[in-house]
Amino acid sequence: MDFELELMVLPVSDVDRARDFYVERAGFHPEVDTGVDGVGRLVGRGVEVGGIRHMESGTWRPGPHPERQDYNSFAGFTDPDGNLWLLQERRGEPGQ
């Protein structure tokens, strides 16, 4: 029996490591692998982005994560069809 997976959303701590695992080791084929404009650019284009928040002791807290580590601060927006996009902060240099 053949299976086809259309779309899967997984929270990961390291996007590059996860992509390498799923593509190189697990054999998945990436259909799209692209960056997203910053929150300031999205808001400037009229996208309503929710407030920045972070997880602390299993609870959402307002504002960026106090240590501002990569992938620990989040903001979200929905498209016209109601699909939720969750943005994660990454402050490191590209390619790291």
ZADO-1210 file (C-alpha; in nm, 4 decimals, padded with zeros to 6 digits):
<atoms>
<atom x="00.0000" y="00.0000" z="00.0000" code="MET" pos="1"/>
<atom x="00.1320" y="00.3445" z="-00.0921" code="ASP" pos="2"/>
<atom x="00.1034" y="00.6316" z="00.1520" code="PHE" pos="3"/>
<atom x="00.1288" y="01.0013" z="00.0747" code="GLU" pos="4"/>
<atom x="00.1801" y="01.2728" z="00.3332" code="LEU" pos="5"/>
<atom x="00.0649" y="01.6131" z="00.2094" code="GLU" pos="6"/>
<atom x="00.1593" y="01.8454" z="00.4927" code="LEU" pos="7"/>
<atom x="00.2939" y="01.7987" z="00.8405" code="MET" pos="8"/>
<atom x="00.3683" y="02.0634" z="01.1050" code="VAL" pos="9"/>
<atom x="00.6228" y="01.9669" z="01.3697" code="LEU" pos="10"/>
<atom x="00.7700" y="02.1878" z="01.6398" code="PRO" pos="11"/>
<atom x="01.1466" y="02.1398" z="01.6399" code="VAL" pos="12"/>
<atom x="01.4330" y="02.2953" z="01.8345" code="SER" pos="13"/>
<atom x="01.6679" y="02.3188" z="01.5344" code="ASP" pos="14"/>
<atom x="01.5159" y="02.3624" z="01.1870" code="VAL" pos="15"/>
<atom x="01.8349" y="02.2768" z="00.9972" code="ASP" pos="16"/>
<atom x="01.8934" y="01.9603" z="01.1985" code="ARG" pos="17"/>
<atom x="01.5300" y="01.8519" z="01.1530" code="ALA" pos="18"/>
<atom x="01.5423" y="01.9179" z="00.7762" code="ARG" pos="19"/>
<atom x="01.8653" y="01.7179" z="00.7464" code="ASP" pos="20"/>
<atom x="01.7099" y="01.4282" z="00.9379" code="PHE" pos="21"/>
<atom x="01.3867" y="01.4153" z="00.7400" code="TYR" pos="22"/>
<atom x="01.5482" y="01.4683" z="00.3994" code="VAL" pos="23"/>
<atom x="01.8876" y="01.2972" z="00.4284" code="GLU" pos="24"/>
<atom x="01.8095" y="01.0144" z="00.6702" code="ARG" pos="25"/>
<atom x="01.4342" y="00.9523" z="00.6464" code="ALA" pos="26"/>
<atom x="01.4145" y="01.0122" z="00.2707" code="GLY" pos="27"/>
<atom x="01.1376" y="01.2728" z="00.2640" code="PHE" pos="28"/>
<atom x="01.1269" y="01.5058" z="-00.0374" code="HIS" pos="29"/>
<atom x="01.1032" y="01.8756" z="00.0571" code="PRO" pos="30"/>
<atom x="00.8530" y="02.0543" z="-00.1650" code="GLU" pos="31"/>
<atom x="00.9234" y="02.4007" z="-00.0233" code="VAL" pos="32"/>
<atom x="01.2124" y="02.5268" z="00.1882" code="ASP" pos="33"/>
<atom x="01.2111" y="02.9032" z="00.2150" code="THR" pos="34"/>
<atom x="01.2425" y="03.1772" z="00.4728" code="GLY" pos="35"/>
<atom x="00.9681" y="03.4115" z="00.5893" code="VAL" pos="36"/>
<atom x="00.9810" y="03.7911" z="00.6119" code="ASP" pos="37"/>
<atom x="01.0275" y="03.9397" z="00.9570" code="GLY" pos="38"/>
<atom x="00.7275" y="04.0335" z="01.1744" code="VAL" pos="39"/>
<atom x="00.7965" y="04.4084" z="01.1156" code="GLY" pos="40"/>
<atom x="00.7680" y="04.3506" z="00.7332" code="ARG" pos="41"/>
<atom x="00.4478" y="04.1451" z="00.7660" code="LEU" pos="42"/>
<atom x="00.2804" y="04.4126" z="00.9800" code="VAL" pos="43"/>
<atom x="00.3909" y="04.6792" z="00.7322" code="GLY" pos="44"/>
<atom x="00.2114" y="04.4876" z="00.4578" code="ARG" pos="45"/>
<atom x="-00.1112" y="04.4811" z="00.6580" code="GLY" pos="46"/>
<atom x="-00.0898" y="04.1323" z="00.8099" code="VAL" pos="47"/>
<atom x="-00.2402" y="04.1193" z="01.1593" code="GLU" pos="48"/>
<atom x="00.0241" y="03.9407" z="01.3668" code="VAL" pos="49"/>
<atom x="-00.0574" y="03.8358" z="01.7228" code="GLY" pos="50"/>
<atom x="00.1541" y="03.9440" z="02.0166" code="GLY" pos="51"/>
<atom x="00.4942" y="03.7883" z="02.0756" code="ILE" pos="52"/>
<atom x="00.4864" y="03.5195" z="02.3449" code="ARG" pos="53"/>
<atom x="00.7045" y="03.2485" z="02.4930" code="HIS" pos="54"/>
<atom x="00.6532" y="02.9263" z="02.6868" code="MET" pos="55"/>
<atom x="00.7559" y="02.9213" z="03.0524" code="GLU" pos="56"/>
<atom x="00.6886" y="02.6293" z="03.2861" code="SER" pos="57"/>
<atom x="00.4338" y="02.4905" z="03.0416" code="GLY" pos="58"/>
<atom x="00.2362" y="02.8169" z="03.0176" code="THR" pos="59"/>
<atom x="00.2304" y="03.0855" z="02.7479" code="TRP" pos="60"/>
<atom x="00.3705" y="03.4148" z="02.8760" code="ARG" pos="61"/>
<atom x="00.3546" y="03.7520" z="02.6956" code="PRO" pos="62"/>
<atom x="00.6658" y="03.8979" z="02.5363" code="GLY" pos="63"/>
<atom x="00.9840" y="03.7453" z="02.3978" code="PRO" pos="64"/>
<atom x="01.1704" y="03.4784" z="02.5919" code="HIS" pos="65"/>
<atom x="01.3891" y="03.6492" z="02.8569" code="PRO" pos="66"/>
<atom x="01.7094" y="03.4882" z="02.7244" code="GLU" pos="67"/>
<atom x="01.6138" y="03.5598" z="02.3584" code="ARG" pos="68"/>
<atom x="01.7490" y="03.2212" z="02.2499" code="GLN" pos="69"/>
<atom x="01.6713" y="03.0968" z="01.8996" code="ASP" pos="70"/>
<atom x="01.3309" y="02.9289" z="01.8551" code="TYR" pos="71"/>
<atom x="01.1931" y="03.0313" z="02.1977" code="ASN" pos="72"/>
<atom x="00.9782" y="03.3360" z="02.1076" code="SER" pos="73"/>
<atom x="00.6646" y="03.3026" z="01.8945" code="PHE" pos="74"/>
<atom x="00.4061" y="03.5129" z="01.7110" code="ALA" pos="75"/>
<atom x="00.1271" y="03.3944" z="01.4865" code="GLY" pos="76"/>
<atom x="-00.1060" y="03.5066" z="01.2103" code="PHE" pos="77"/>
<atom x="-00.3793" y="03.3479" z="01.0007" code="THR" pos="78"/>
<atom x="-00.4323" y="03.3610" z="00.6271" code="ASP" pos="79"/>
<atom x="-00.7714" y="03.4390" z="00.4664" code="PRO" pos="80"/>
<atom x="-00.8650" y="03.0681" z="00.4860" code="ASP" pos="81"/>
<atom x="-00.7975" y="03.0506" z="00.8605" code="GLY" pos="82"/>
<atom x="-00.4671" y="02.8604" z="00.8339" code="ASN" pos="83"/>
<atom x="-00.2449" y="02.9443" z="01.1313" code="LEU" pos="84"/>
<atom x="00.1182" y="03.0360" z="01.0717" code="TRP" pos="85"/>
<atom x="00.3422" y="03.0284" z="01.3775" code="LEU" pos="86"/>
<atom x="00.6648" y="03.2286" z="01.3563" code="LEU" pos="87"/>
<atom x="00.9681" y="03.1512" z="01.5725" code="GLN" pos="88"/>
<atom x="01.2446" y="03.3958" z="01.6510" code="GLU" pos="89"/>
<atom x="01.5908" y="03.3070" z="01.5232" code="ARG" pos="90"/>
<atom x="01.8553" y="03.5614" z="01.6082" code="ARG" pos="91"/>
<atom x="02.1634" y="03.3674" z="01.4926" code="GLY" pos="92"/>
<atom x="02.3384" y="03.4266" z="01.1664" code="GLU" pos="93"/>
<atom x="02.1974" y="03.2460" z="00.8584" code="PRO" pos="94"/>
<atom x="02.3652" y="02.9111" z="00.8017" code="GLY" pos="95"/>
<atom x="02.4533" y="02.8523" z="01.1675" code="GLN" pos="96"/>
</atoms>
